Amino acid sequence: MSFENWAAFAAASTILLIIPGPTILLVVSYALGQGWRTALPMAAGVALGDFTAMTLSMLGIGALLAASATVFTMLKLIGAGYLIYLGIKLFRAGGTLNAEPRTDATSAARMGAHAWLVTALNPKSITFFVAFLPQFLDRHGDFWTQMLIFETTFLTLAFLNALGYALVASRARSVVRNPRAIRVFNRTGGTLLVGAGIATVAMRSAN
């Protein structure tokens, strides 16, 4: 695997992670309701949930890789289209972040478990990884070495992203409730995602 390929994966992962989906909304909700003490257990739960979803996804990706080069290439193109779809959806999301303060989890263990459940057991998470990861795999390289590097990178970024969201939500609550700030954030992220999808298609066509 080249450094450029790893850097592209890290950049795309960062953009995707900052999109406020169900997991991030949960993180923000707990942070709004219980403050900065939720940051560490929630970030750990998110990372464990992503680890579970990515590991399950790897089994399916490995089977596709071994089965057919054509199917694997088609999966990459579908994944590129999925990135463009997510970008358009994010761009049109507007300026709302539907996260209400939560106070129902009274211990770090319960908050972490809740974050793990929401992240790992969402079928969309596994579907997402199956569509996303093949974009950056070298079919002729060692599959498990690449997956180890990609998984370690993604989980580190996921942990830091959730931690950052929790700390910002607990200390700067006006930011996560500012429609203008959220709108700019969504449109910037959406544009970057569409660009990433188009770039992926262009790279596959050039190859």
C-alpha positions in Angstrom: 0.0 0.0 0.0 1.4 3.4 -0.9 1.5 6.4 1.5 -0.7 8.3 -1.0 -3.4 5.7 -0.8 -3.3 5.7 3.0 -3.5 9.5 3.1 -6.5 9.5 0.8 -8.2 6.9 3.1 -7.4 9.0 6.2 -8.7 12.2 4.5 -12.0 10.6 3.3 -12.5 8.9 6.7 -12.1 12.2 8.5 -14.7 13.9 6.2 -17.1 11.0 6.7 -16.7 10.8 10.4 -17.5 14.5 11.0 -20.9 14.0 9.4 -23.4 14.1 12.2 -25.2 10.7 11.9 -27.0 8.7 14.6 -23.8 8.0 16.6 -22.7 11.6 16.7 -26.2 12.8 17.6 -26.1 10.4 20.6 -22.7 11.7 21.6 -23.9 15.3 21.5 -27.1 14.5 23.3 -25.3 13.0 26.3 -22.7 15.9 26.3 -25.5 18.5 26.3 -27.2 16.7 29.2 -24.3 15.6 31.3 -21.3 17.7 30.3 -17.7 16.9 29.5 -17.6 13.7 31.7 -19.4 11.9 28.9 -16.6 12.5 26.4 -14.3 9.6 27.2 -16.8 6.7 27.7 -18.8 7.8 24.6 -15.7 8.0 22.4 -14.6 4.6 23.6 -18.0 3.1 22.9 -18.0 4.6 19.4 -14.6 3.2 18.6 -15.6 -0.2 19.8 -18.7 -0.1 17.8 -16.8 0.9 14.6 -14.4 -2.0 15.4 -17.3 -4.4 15.5 -18.9 -3.1 12.3 -15.5 -3.0 10.4 -14.5 -6.5 11.4 -17.9 -7.9 10.3 -17.5 -6.0 7.0 -14.0 -7.3 6.4 -15.3 -10.9 6.2 -17.7 -9.9 3.4 -15.0 -7.8 1.6 -12.5 -10.6 1.8 -15.0 -13.0 0.2 -15.7 -10.6 -2.6 -12.0 -10.0 -3.2 -11.4 -13.7 -3.5 -14.4 -14.4 -5.7 -14.3 -12.0 -8.6 -12.3 -9.0 -9.8 -15.3 -7.8 -11.8 -17.6 -7.9 -8.8 -15.0 -6.2 -6.7 -14.6 -3.4 -9.3 -18.4 -3.0 -9.4 -18.5 -2.6 -5.6 -15.9 0.1 -5.9 -18.0 2.0 -8.4 -21.1 1.6 -6.2 -19.1 2.9 -3.2 -18.1 6.0 -5.2 -21.8 6.6 -6.0 -22.6 6.2 -2.4 -20.1 8.9 -1.4 -21.7 11.3 -3.9 -25.2 10.4 -2.5 -24.0 11.1 1.1 -22.5 14.4 0.0 -25.7 15.6 -1.7 -27.8 14.5 1.3 -25.5 16.3 3.7 -25.4 19.5 1.5 -29.2 19.6 1.6 -29.5 18.9 5.3 -29.9 22.6 6.2 -28.9 24.1 9.5 -30.4 21.7 12.1 -28.8 19.3 14.4 -31.5 17.2 16.1 -29.8 16.5 19.4 -31.7 16.9 22.7 -30.0 16.7 26.1 -30.0 13.2 27.7 -29.6 12.3 31.3 -30.8 8.7 31.3 -27.4 7.0 31.5 -25.9 7.5 34.9 -22.6 5.6 34.6 -19.7 5.7 32.2 -20.2 2.0 31.4 -23.8 2.5 30.4 -23.0 5.4 28.2 -20.2 3.5 26.5 -22.4 0.5 26.0 -25.2 2.7 24.5 -22.7 4.2 22.1 -21.4 0.7 21.1 -24.9 -0.6 20.5 -25.9 2.4 18.3 -22.7 2.3 16.3 -22.1 -1.5 15.9 -25.7 -2.8 15.5 -26.8 -0.3 12.9 -27.1 -2.3 9.6 -26.1 0.9 7.8 -22.7 0.8 9.5 -21.8 -2.6 8.0 -23.2 -1.6 4.6 -21.3 1.6 4.7 -17.9 -0.1 5.3 -18.5 -2.7 2.6 -19.1 0.1 0.1 -16.4 2.4 1.5 -13.3 0.3 2.2 -12.8 -1.3 -1.2 -12.2 2.2 -2.7 -8.7 2.1 -1.1 -7.7 -1.6 -1.3 -5.0 -2.8 -3.5 -6.4 -6.1 -4.9 -2.8 -7.4 -5.4 -1.5 -6.5 -1.9 -1.9 -8.4 1.3 -5.6 -8.0 2.3 -5.2 -8.4 6.1 -2.2 -6.1 6.3 -4.1 -3.4 4.5 -7.2 -4.0 6.6 -5.2 -3.8 9.8 -3.8 -0.4 8.8 -7.1 0.9 7.6 -9.0 -0.3 10.7 -6.4 1.2 13.1 -6.5 4.5 11.2 -10.3 4.7 11.1 -10.8 3.7 14.8 -8.2 6.3 15.9 -10.0 9.0 13.9 -13.4 7.8 15.1 -12.3 8.0 18.8 -10.9 11.5 18.3 -13.9 12.7 16.4 -16.4 11.5 19.0 -14.2 12.9 21.8 -14.1 16.3 20.0 -17.8 16.4 19.4 -18.5 15.6 23.1 -16.1 18.3 24.4 -17.4 21.0 22.0 -21.0 20.2 22.8 -20.4 20.3 26.5 -18.3 23.5 26.5 -19.7 25.5 23.5 -23.3 24.5 23.4 -24.2 27.6 21.3 -22.1 26.2 18.4 -24.1 23.0 18.1 -27.3 25.0 18.3 -26.4 27.7 15.8 -28.2 27.0 12.5 -25.8 29.1 10.4 -22.8 27.3 11.7 -24.4 23.9 11.1 -25.5 24.9 7.6 -22.0 26.0 6.7 -20.6 22.8 8.2 -23.1 20.6 6.3 -22.5 22.3 2.9 -18.7 22.2 3.2 -18.8 18.5 4.2 -21.3 17.7 1.5 -19.2 19.4 -1.2 -16.1 17.5 -0.1 -17.9 14.2 -0.1 -19.2 14.7 -3.6 -15.7 15.7 -4.7 -14.3 12.5 -3.1 -16.8 10.4 -5.0 -16.1 12.0 -8.3 -12.3 11.7 -7.8 -12.7 8.0 -7.0 -14.6 7.4 -10.3 -11.9 9.4 -12.2 -9.1 7.4 -10.6 -10.9 4.1 -11.5 -11.4 5.3 -15.1 -7.8 6.3 -15.4 -6.6 2.9 -14.2 
